[in-house]
Amino acid sequence: MNIFNFKEELAKYGLTEETYEQCLKDASDKVQKVSDIDWQEIIEKYNLNIHYDTLRKSQQPTPFGGAFIREYYINKLSSIGNDDNYFKELEIQKREVAKERQKLNVTKIEYARNIRHQSRFELFYENVSDALTTFPLPEFYPINSELESKKEYALAIADIHAGANFISENNEYSLDICKERFQVLLGETIKFVQDKGLSKIKVIEMGDTVQGLLRISDLKLNESSVVEATVFISRIIAQFLNELSSYCFIDYYHVPTSNHSQSRPLGTKASEIASEDVEYVISNYIKDVLVNNNRVTVNLSKDKQYINVPILDYECIAMHGHQIKNIQNSLKDLSQLHRKFYDFVFLAHFHGGSETVVGESIVGDTEVLVCPSFIGSDPYSDSLMRGSKSSCKIFGFDYYNGHTETYKIVLN
């Protein structure tokens, strides 16, 4: 088509190329509802001597008709068609825009990930806190605490795996059975305390308190969600301690971490996110609901691997045991690691009880005490033909001779 002299044509309307493009942009924003500017306001803004309908729907060969606009930009682009610097600059700008968009996407993804992570744990703690109510004090019976005993006793509870549900060759397990076994353990422990005339006892919870979700196969094994199992077993243990305190004082120790109680999101490896461990939730839950019971002292560890358990004048350390590669060397290795001579090491994790003398001190033997499992044998242990009865042990310590007694409480 015959095209006008653009500058002369624009001058008739009092426009330069710059103001003309600004005018077109305002009109475009109006059509796309980016701006709420009125057509008449555009006319007045650029002092155009035309009716606003001419601007709004002009089809004439004026600066506001479609043909004029098209030819104007074709002419403008052809004038810079041979300008390599222009296209190089355009490419650089394009890359910069793409880079900024990528930065924005990465930021959004990271933000969303953080929100999901935070929300997941907020929901977890909300579910736990909803069930958090202080336990009423039991009926306290008189305790003769004036007699100074030369012995101390420690009840070890290990590998409860609350939430697991199965039937194996010689054992079956569920949340109901778990609850029943704690009733059996309570009765046997009360009988032990009364027979021995004890004024106090130590209770060591050795970890793997819940079955958790270490692997996808646990979805088949679990009877409930991890949150439900966590609240369930926290209340069961707290209730056990609360009722036992009717008969004696209790020093309660809870190991800070274990393998089944870990959270392993997004394919993370064992202990890779060690702080994500529900043993922390369970132990603090127990402490909170028993806060009014002066007969129960809950001892927690600030360390992420172990807890020290003072028994008489002996140095004792308790940990779940999933970190231990060699049971025989564990006492020596831990003593060397912490620059502290331990007399006794309490371990769980191995699901079969054992007592191994690994050295000698001036007053008695030094030993590694592996605690049996509360859950007992399961289909996996059956496949290895290495099952053992569901049980807990009470270890007796003499002031002069160290570990001298062991009482096994069979629960199934």
Order of alpha helices (4+ residues) and beta strands (2+ residues): alpha-alpha-alpha-alpha-alpha-alpha-beta-beta-beta-alpha-beta-alpha-alpha-beta-alpha-beta-beta-beta-alpha-beta-beta-beta-alpha-beta-beta
